[in-house]
Amino acid sequence: MQLIRKNKSKKFVIPVNEPLLNGNEKKYLNECVETGWISSEGPFVKEFEKKFSSKVNRKYGVAVCNGSAALEIAVLALDLPKGSEVILPTFTIISCAIAIVRAGLIPVFVDSDSFTWNMNVNQIEKKISNKTKAIMVVHIYGLPVDMDPILNLAKKYNLKIIEDAAEVIGQKYKNKSCGSFGDVSIFSFYPNKHVTTGEGGMVVTDNEYITERCRSLRNLCFNSKKRFVHYELGFNFRMTNIQAAIGLAQLERLDEFIIKKRFIGEFYTEALKEINSIQLPLGKTDYAQNIYWVYGLVLKDNFDLCEIIKKLSEEKIGTRPFFWCMHEQPIFIKKGFFKGEKYPVAQKLARKGFYIPSGLSLNLCQMERVVEVLRKILK
Ligand SMILES: *Cc1c(COP(=O)(O)O)cnc(C)c1O
């Protein structure tokens, strides 16, 4: 009885994200069960690594259990000296900062661009010191970071690039694949990403040494000669064959998924552009067309984010607030880090930004409903 009621009411609930799993997912999952290959030793893992890395134009892929894990081993694989500084946007997910801090490195932040919401590339050079060893680029919400100035700085100051391409699977910067710019780049396959494996992630690179380091770190640093003798502390970050099975089926449809995401984004923009109490995401820049990982909105000053989110939730419309800045994280403040630092654009995005339902299962009725409610609330 309860189940039926739940199903009934679900029709009126519009979740912030629902993945689309109606391709070959079931077929490949069946194969896992029928063959007994469910662990990371199964054949889909290598196939997924090969096909995914080649799709983003990289030589090697190392599949892991999630995107945060991918970041951790990607940073470690660069062997940067302890205490080195890594420049990254303050407006990002905590996984980025965690990977840096846990590797014994120091995060150094830059503010965001108010239109693209990506790191402000003009602020990077001032932050470079003699301890700076890398820039962590994070492509935010579907629009790539302007890479050329960053590649130039990396060359000029001999810095490594760690590229977090979790939100731009299948995206291009000036016709080059996102995820192909870092000395090491990472992806996440969380269910709201353009390709999902439930939980999952991948490190990609063209460098054989980094690949081997990541494979080893992912797998407890087992020794190739004497298996249970360890020279380093690794992790069990392996991806299972079950995850890779879903990933392969998803990857087959990536081009189609990007078209759908762009359709959702363009639909919302067209329908919401007359509302002047909100800032909409950019549809394109000189170097890329948005693939709308999520469809974000930024409220003008006189609107309260909590109130708007509450009103949407009363209408059963799911939302998420934007990232909270890294320099304002209570855990870092408690440790005495980033005292007195201010990044006004990022701080405003964190306080006024949120995203609306924009997952791959979203249908036109739901989008129309979201628009109708937003128009009413934001008048
Ligand atoms: C989703 C995401 C991650 C982390 O991925 P998980 O798989 O959830 O650990 C890392 N970076 C960015 C920018 C993300 O959006």
Ligand as a Chemical Component Dictionary entry (heavy atoms), coordinates in Angstrom:
data_LIG
# 
_chem_comp.id                   LIG 
_chem_comp.type                 NON-POLYMER 
_chem_comp.pdbx_formal_charge   0 
_chem_comp.three_letter_code    LIG 
# 
loop_
_chem_comp_atom.comp_id 
_chem_comp_atom.atom_id 
_chem_comp_atom.alt_atom_id 
_chem_comp_atom.type_symbol 
_chem_comp_atom.charge 
_chem_comp_atom.model_Cartn_x 
_chem_comp_atom.model_Cartn_y 
_chem_comp_atom.model_Cartn_z 
_chem_comp_atom.pdbx_ordinal 
LIG C1 C1 C 0 31.577 15.385 -8.769 1  
LIG C2 C2 C 0 32.863 16.081 -8.665 2  
LIG C3 C3 C 0 33.983 15.513 -8.044 3  
LIG C4 C4 C 0 33.970 14.300 -7.174 4  
LIG O1 O1 O 0 33.401 13.229 -7.638 5  
LIG P1 P1 P 0 32.848 12.026 -6.708 6  
LIG O2 O2 O 0 32.778 10.946 -7.708 7  
LIG O3 O3 O 0 31.521 12.461 -6.204 8  
LIG O4 O4 O 0 33.840 11.779 -5.644 9  
LIG C5 C5 C 0 35.186 16.184 -8.135 10 
LIG N1 N1 N 0 35.275 17.369 -8.735 11 
LIG C6 C6 C 0 34.222 17.975 -9.282 12 
LIG C7 C7 C 0 34.415 19.287 -9.929 13 
LIG C8 C8 C 0 32.972 17.366 -9.252 14 
LIG O5 O5 O 0 31.918 17.983 -9.777 15 
# 
loop_
_chem_comp_bond.comp_id 
_chem_comp_bond.atom_id_1 
_chem_comp_bond.atom_id_2 
_chem_comp_bond.value_order 
_chem_comp_bond.pdbx_ordinal 
LIG C1 C2 SING 1  
LIG C2 C3 SING 2  
LIG C2 C8 DOUB 3  
LIG C3 C4 SING 4  
LIG C3 C5 DOUB 5  
LIG C4 O1 SING 6  
LIG O1 P1 SING 7  
LIG P1 O2 DOUB 8  
LIG P1 O3 SING 9  
LIG P1 O4 SING 10 
LIG C5 N1 SING 11 
LIG N1 C6 DOUB 12 
LIG C6 C7 SING 13 
LIG C6 C8 SING 14 
LIG C8 O5 SING 15 
# 
